[in-house]
Amino acid sequence: LNPDGSKGSCHACHSRHSFEAKLSRSPENCGKCHMGPDHPQIEIYNESKHGIQFRAHIAKMNLESKSWVVGKDYYSAPTCATCHMSATAKQPITHDVGERISWTLRPVVSIKLENWEKRREAMKDVCSSCHATGWVENFYRQYDLTVDLYNEKFAKPAKAIMDQLYAAGKLSKTPFDEKLEWTFYELWHHEGRRARMGTAMMGPDFTQWHGFYEVAKHFYNDFLPEVEHLQPGASKDVLSQDW
């Protein structure tokens, strides 16, 4: 809701100068905001098979059609709108872009959202417009395992260490006035999100090299040594726990 009570800003996606559905259906429309080191969705999409297929078969995407139901009016590739907003044979259009998202990847530790099972079934319905059930189930198994790996090996221990340091007075309450706070922030907010989002959107380079590689490198070579400098033994105590 906008401050005046109105619901959102239509021209953010549809454009003031040419109010057309095809603009909101194109991935570039989302990419003008969803890009960069902490949420590189457009870069991940362009790397993914979906993005490659979209570019190769854009003439077959039927972007200007009044009806735009995946699996019926087009099938060459999905765009951001396809998965998060557009209609399927079983679902109407939605302007709630989070309606089909089961994990939230924004916080330090990823959590499943309220009514996540219903949300996931809604997204699986989109996937099933083109993919077989086995493919969809395998994708979600891989995705869940990726998020669990990130949570258990890096996010939960790092957060516990930070909480311990704040409680012990080793870090001030002023945010971002100490080096460790920046290291921790980029660990989860930039590198960690890239790893999780890469798997969510099937961009392997973002999952591995731009994601888990940098998470592991900075967790072990920067974060933990900085923790030990502030409070010797702090990281050992936390990492010895069964996460």
N, C-alpha and C positions, 0 to 999 in steps of 0.2 A: 504493500500500500504506500502511496505517496503521502506526504504530509497533509495534503488537502483531502485525503480520504479516497481519492481515485485509485484505480487498480493498475499500477504500473505505467509504463511509458511505451505505447505501441510503436512509436517511430524508432525506438532503440533496435528493433528487429525488422520492421517493415519499411522504414524510410519515409520521411515526410514528402520527398519530391516525387516518388513513384511508389505508391502504396500497393505493393504486389506480394503475393504469397511466395513467389519464386525466390525473392530476396531472403525471406526467413527460412527457406528450405536449403539454402546453399551453405556449406560449411564455413566459408569466409565470413559470413554474417556473425557467427559465434566467435570466430577467430580474432575479431577485432578487440575482444576483451579476454577471451580464454587463451592466452598465450604467454610465453615467458618462462623464467626459471622455476617459478613456484607452482604454476598450473598450466603446463604446455599442451593443453588438449588439441589445439589445431596442429601443432607440430607432430604429436603422436598420431593423430588421424591421418595426416599426409603420409606418414611412414607406413601405416597399416595397410593391409590388403584392401580394406574397405575404401580407404582414401585413394589408393592406386586405381582401383576399379572405377571409382567415381570419375576420376579424371579421364580414364580411357574411354568410358562409355557415357559421358555427360549428355550426349545427344539423345540417349535412350532413357534419360531420367524423367522425362515428362514433367519438368519443373513448373511449367505454365498451366498445367491441367487444373481444372476446378476441383476434381476429385483426385486425391493423391494418397491412395491406400497401398502400402507396401505389399508386394506379392500379387497385386491386382493391376494397379496402374503403372507400376515400375518394379523392377526386380534386379537391376544390374548392380546396385550397391546402396547401402544406407548412408544417410548423412546424419549430422548431430540431431537434426529435427526428427528424423525417422525414429530414432531410438528413444528420444526423451519427450517428444511432444506430439508427433503426427499420428494419424489414425492407422489402425490395423483392421482386419476383417472383424475383430471382436471388440476393439476399443475405439472410442471416439477421440478426437483431438483434445489435448490438454495443454494449458498454458502454465501448469505447475511442472517445471523442469525436474523437480525432485521426486515426482510421483512414482517413478519406476526405479529409483535408486535404493538398494538395500543396505549397502555400506556407506557411511560417511567417512571420507578420506581426509577431511579438513583438520581434525584435532590431532594432538600429539599421538594418541592411541586411537586407532580406528575402532568404531563401534557400529553395530547394526542398529538401524533406525527403528523407531516404533512401527509396528506392523510390517516388519521387513519381509516376512514371508509373502504377504499380499503384494508388496512392491516388487519383489523378485518375480513372482508369477506374471505380473504385468510386463516386465521386461523380457521374460522368457517367451511370452506370446509374440513380442516383436521379433525376437531371434528365430522363432519357429516359423515365421512367414517365409523364410528362405532355407533354414537349416533343419536337419533331422534332430530328433529328441536327444540321441546319444551325443551329438556334437555339442548341443547346448548344455547338457549336464556335465560333460567333460570340461567345458569352458569354465563353468562356475566352480567346479572342484579345484581347478588350477588357480582361479582367482582367489578363492577362500584360503587356499594353502599359502599363497603369496602374502596375503594380508596377515594371516596368523604368524608366518615366519617373521615379518617385519615387526609386528607387535611384540612377540615373545623374545626375540633375539636382541632387538635394539630399542624399541619405543618404551616398553615398560621399565627395563633396567635404567635407561637414561633418565626417564621422568622420576623414578624413585631416587636416583642419585641427586638430581636437582632439588627435589623436595627435602632431602636430608641436609643438603648444604644450606638451603634457606633456613631450615629449622635450627641449624647449628650456628647461624649467624655468619657463615663463611661467605655468603653473598648478600648484598644489600637488597632492600625492597624496591629500590629504584630500577625499573626495567632497562636493560641494554646499556648499563654503565660499566659492565665488566665483560672481558673477552669471552669467558665461558658461556655467557648468555647468548652471544652471537653464534658461537659454535653450535650450541644446542638448537637454537632457532633454525639455522640453515640445515641442520641434520634432519629435523622432522618436517619443517615447513617447505623446504626446497627439495633436497635429495630424497627424503623419505616419501614425499608425495609423488615425485616423479616415478619412483619404483612401483608404487601401488597403482597410479593412474596408467602407467605403461601397460600393466597387465589388464586393467579394466578395459582398455581400448585396443589391446593387441598390438602394441608397439614394442617389440622385444628389445630394441636398442635403448629405449627409455627405461625399461624394467631393469636391465642389466648394467650397461655402461654408464648411463646418465643417472641411474638409480642405485641399485644395491652395491655396485662397485664403489661409488662415492660415499654411500652410507657407511660401508665397512671401513674404508680407508680413513675417513674422518672420525669415526667412532673410536677406532683403536689407536690411531696415530695423533689425533688432536684432542678429542673430548676426554678420553680416559687419562692421558698424561696431565691435562690441565686440572682435572679433578684431583689427581694425586698430589699436585703441587699445592692445592688449597687445603686438602685434608688427606694426608697419607692413610691408606687403608680403606678409604670410603668406597672406592670402586670394587675392591676385592670383596667387601662385605655384601654388597648388592649382587654382584655377579655370581656369588656362591649359592644364591637362592635358586630354588626350583621354580622357574617361571612357566 
